[in-house]
């Protein structure tokens, strides 16, 4: 499955304001429900923006490598991705974690994504990696 990326400040802002926060030691995921872009047909799919700030990884080589590893782990995830819009913020541990462990962490967190994410009025619900609430 080709991974679709968030585009433009408006989409990122909407996910940041109304997203549900799911945390893992390897990354933070902020998720909202899927809605088609303006003028687009209804095709439920995952639209994910991968953001790696300089504060997290200072070298461009590391930021690019983290982005590539996460993108590939999402692309090859068994069972696919739930329809949603999300921002994924990898932590430095993504570079040193074994690839199967990264995939397992993504699968575990994405399993906690409800079918329809409720809007949270700007404050996301934090869910621990092993359970809910």
C-alpha positions in Angstrom: 0.0 0.0 0.0 1.3 3.4 -0.9 1.5 5.7 2.1 -0.3 9.0 1.6 1.2 12.0 3.4 -0.4 14.9 5.1 0.0 18.0 2.9 -0.1 21.6 4.0 -0.2 23.5 7.2 -4.0 23.3 7.4 -4.0 19.5 7.6 -1.3 19.3 10.2 -3.0 22.0 12.3 -6.3 20.1 12.2 -4.6 16.9 13.4 -2.7 18.8 16.1 -5.8 20.6 17.4 -8.2 17.7 17.4 -6.0 14.6 17.6 -5.9 11.9 20.1 -2.3 11.3 21.5 -0.9 7.8 21.6 2.6 7.4 23.1 5.2 4.7 22.8 8.9 4.7 23.9 9.8 4.8 20.1 7.4 7.5 18.9 4.4 9.7 19.6 1.3 9.4 17.3 -1.4 12.0 17.1 -4.5 10.7 15.3 -7.9 12.0 14.1 -10.6 10.3 12.1 -10.4 10.1 8.3 -12.1 12.8 6.3 -11.5 13.3 2.6 -9.7 16.4 1.4 -11.9 19.2 -0.1 -13.4 18.0 -3.4 -12.1 14.5 -3.0 -14.1 11.3 -3.2 -14.6 9.2 0.0 -11.8 6.6 0.0 -10.9 5.7 3.6 -7.2 5.3 3.9 -4.3 6.3 6.2 -2.9 9.8 5.7 0.2 10.1 7.9 2.7 12.9 8.2 6.1 11.9 9.7 7.7 14.8 11.5 11.3 14.6 12.8 12.3 17.9 14.5 16.0 19.1 14.7 15.5 19.1 18.5 14.9 15.4 18.5 17.7 14.4 16.0 20.2 17.1 15.1 21.8 15.6 12.1 19.9 15.6 8.8 21.2 12.1 8.0 19.6 10.7 11.2 16.4 12.6 10.6 16.1 11.2 7.1 17.0 7.7 8.2 14.4 7.8 11.0 11.8 9.0 8.5 12.7 6.2 6.0 12.6 3.5 8.7 9.2 4.6 10.0 7.7 4.9 6.5 8.9 1.4 5.5 7.6 0.0 8.8 4.2 1.5 8.2 4.2 0.4 4.5 5.0 -3.2 5.4 2.8 -3.5 8.5 0.9 -6.8 8.5 -2.8 -6.1 8.5 -2.5 -2.7 6.9 -3.3 0.7 8.5 -6.7 1.9 9.9 -8.3 4.8 8.0 -7.2 8.0 9.8 -5.1 11.1 9.6 -2.1 11.1 11.8 1.2 12.9 12.7 4.0 10.5 13.8 6.9 11.9 15.8 9.7 9.4 16.0 12.1 9.5 19.1 15.8 8.8 18.8 15.3 5.2 19.7 13.8 4.5 16.3 17.3 4.5 14.8 18.7 1.8 17.1 15.6 -0.4 17.6 15.4 -3.6 15.5 13.0 -3.3 12.6 10.6 -6.1 13.8 10.4 -4.3 17.2 9.6 -1.0 15.5 6.8 -2.7 13.4 5.4 -4.4 16.6 5.3 -1.0 18.4 3.5 0.6 15.5 1.0 -2.3 15.2 0.4 -2.1 19.0 -0.3 1.6 19.0 -2.3 1.6 15.8 -4.5 -1.2 17.2 -5.5 1.3 19.9 -6.8 3.7 17.2 -10.6 3.7 17.4 -12.6 3.4 14.2 -13.9 6.9 14.7 -11.7 9.2 16.8 -13.7 11.7 18.9 -12.6 15.3 18.8 -10.9 16.3 22.0 -11.2 20.1 22.0 -7.4 20.5 21.7 -6.4 18.2 24.5 -5.5 14.6 23.5 -6.1 11.6 25.6 -2.8 9.9 26.5 -2.8 6.1 26.2 0.1 4.1 27.7 1.8 1.6 25.3 0.5 -1.5 27.0 -3.2 -0.6 27.6 -5.9 2.0 27.3 -6.3 5.2 29.3 
